[in-house]
Amino acid sequence: MESFVLDSSAKMPNLWLRGADSVLVKQHEMKRALKLAAESGIAAELKLIPSAGHLLPLERPEQANLIAKEFLYKTTG
């Protein structure tokens, strides 16, 4: 199995989406990931989508797409 390493050399902004009802990824895990990213010098943003689980792009596509578009506009100028 291939191993992945957090490479902070690119330092590209990250957007992470989490469905508020997800049972696979807990909120405290996402907060820890944000902290690790920040410690590595990587800008990361977490958006919580209510009434969605782990498959939030399928459950709430309009909300997920809107958040992604806003993030892209904000980070690419």
N, C-alpha and C positions, 0 to 999 in steps of 0.2 A: 504494500500500500504506500502511495506517495505521501510525503510529509510536506506541509505548507508552513512557510515562515512569514511572519508579518514584516514586509519590506517597507520601511519608512522612507526610502530614498526617493520615491515618487511623490509622496506627500500630496496626493490628490484628495480633494474632499469626498467624503463618503456619505451616502444617505442610506439609512437602515429603516425599514418599515416593519412594524410588528402589529399583528392583530391583537387587540386587547383580550380576546378570549382564547388565545393560543395556549394549549396545554403542553406543547412541545418545547417552546422557548419561553422561559419565564422572564418577567420584567427585570428581576435582579441580575439575571445573566446578561441582558442587554446593557444594563447600567455598568456592569463590570467591563464589558467589551468596549464601551465608550471611554471608560477610564483608561484602559490599556492603549487604545488608539491615541488618546490625548497625551499619554506618557511617551508615546513613540513619535509625537509631533504630527499626528495625522488628524485633520479636522473631520470629525464624524458627527452626524446629526441623526437623532432617533425620532421618528414620528410614530405615534400610537394611533391606530385606527380602531375606533369603537365598533362593536358588533361584528367583529371579524376574528377568525381563527388563524391557523397557521397558513392556510391557502388564501390569504387576503387578496391577492391580485385577481383571483377567481370570484371571491365572495363580494368584494367591494372594488371592482375595476375602475369605476369613475373616480372614487376618492384616491386610490393608489396612483392612477395616472395624473391626476391634478397635482398631487404632492410631488411626484417625480418631475413634472414639467416646471413647477415653481422652483424646485431645487436646481434644475438645469439652467433656467433663466438667471437665477441668482448667482450661480457659480461660474457661468461662462460669459457673463456680461451681456 
